[in-house]
Amino acid sequence: MVPQAFIDESFSDEEFILAGHIASEENWASFTKEWEPLLPAFGTLNDQGKYHFKMKEMAQSPDRMARVPIFYRVIEDHVITSISARLNLIDFKRAQERIAATLAFRMNWGVNFGIWANPYFVAFRILLDGFHTHREKFTSIPVGEKSTSFLMKE
């Protein structure tokens, strides 16, 4: 089995999240066959008039939230495990400011964080580092069995 991961991002003014699921190619194919027909009946319309599932949109009303378990069951039936990384953007900005202020004050240096100023890059790095740190939890899952979800928070 060659595992495949599908990851999506979600963000607000306070946080940036990368989350997704890992499954085999075969499981993704059967997942799609069950997921796609649910979208017109239980999903929401995007700006292009196509039905999709976005948790942020589902959380906007109790009626939509009542439809979430239908989708969750399909996920449970087909994925091996789920992974996520959450970055608190307020803390992230404060940390950058503290580092810059400390170095400027003590060393009289300016700071250019480069790609490390990008929350997407940092969250992606957290996700991949966490995945590879705990890789044995994923590679030891026999085909047809599930793992407990793996979650990384920073």
N, C-alpha and C positions, 0 to 999 in steps of 0.2 A: 504494500500500500504506500502510495506517495501522498502525503497530506498536502492539502491546499488550504490557504487562509484567505478569507475575504474580510477586509478591514474597512471601516468607515469612520469619519470624524464627526464630532458634534462639538459645538462651542457656544459660549455666551460671553458676556463681559467678565464673568468670574472664573470660568473654567474652560479647559480644552480637553477633549476626550477622544482617544482612538480606541475602538472596540470592534471585535469581530469574532468569527468562529472558524474552527479548523475541522475539516472533514476530508474524506477520500474523494477522488474524482467521481467515482461511482455514486457515492452518497450525495455529492452536489447535484448530479444529474437527477437523481430521484427526488431530492429536495426541491429542485426547480419545477419538476412535474406537479408537485403538490402545492407549492407556493404560488405560482403564477395564476392558477384559477381562483385563488382566494382574493387576489388584489381587486378585481372589479366589485366583488360583493362586500368586502370588508376593509379595503384600503382607502386611501385618499387620493385626490387628483392633484398632480403637480401643475406647474405653470404651462407646460406643454400639452396639458389635457391627457396625460398618461397616468394610470393608477400605479401607486407605489405604497410602501410602508415606511413611514418615518415616525419613530417613537415620540419625538417632540410634538408632532402634529396629533398623534393619538392621545397624548396627555392633555390636550386642550378641551376635552369634554368627557363627561362620564360615559356617554354613549359610545364614543370611540374607545375608551379604556376597556369597556366591556368586550370589545372585539380582540384585544391583545392576546388573551389566552389561546385563541384559535391559531394565531401565528406562532406563539411560543411552543405549542405542541409539535408543530412541524420542525422547528429548530431542534427540540429535544430528541425527536425521532431520527434525525439525520447527522447532527454534528458530533464530533468526538469530544471537543471541549471548546470553551469560550475564553477569550483573552481580552484584557483591556488595560489601558494606562490613562490616568487622570492627572492633569496638571492644573493646580490652582493658580490662575493667572495673576491674582492679586499678590500672592506670596512670591510668585516668579518675578514680578516687576520689583517688588520690595528687595528681593535678594540681589537683583542686578544693581539696584540703586545703592545698596549697602556695600557691595563689592567695589563699585565705581567710587563711592565716597571714601571708603577705607584706603584704597590705592592712591587716590588723588591726595588725600590728607597725609598719609604716612610716607608715600614714595614720590609724590608729585608726578604721578603718571595719569595719562588718559586711558580709557578703556574702550576697546572696540570688541564687542562680543561676537561679531561676525554671524555665522550661521547659528550660534548658540543663543542669539537674541530671538530666534524664530521659535515660537511655542510648538509648531508642527514638528520641527526637527527634534526638539527636546523630547516631546511625547513619543515620537517614533523611536527615538533612541532608548527611552525607558522601556517601551514595549519589546523591542528586539533584545535589549540587554537582559530583561527579565525572562524572556522566552529562552534565550541561550543559557542563562544561568540555571534554569530549571528544565533544560532540554530532556533529561532522562525521564521526567514525568510524562513527557509526550511520546517519546520513542518506545517506551515500555508498555504502551496501551495496546493490548491485542486487538486485532481487527474485530469489529462487532461489539466492542465494549466501550463504555463511556468513562470519562475522567471527570473529576470535580473541576469546576471552573477555576481558571488561574487568573488572578487579579493583581495588578501592580498599581500602587498609588504613590504619588510623590507630591 
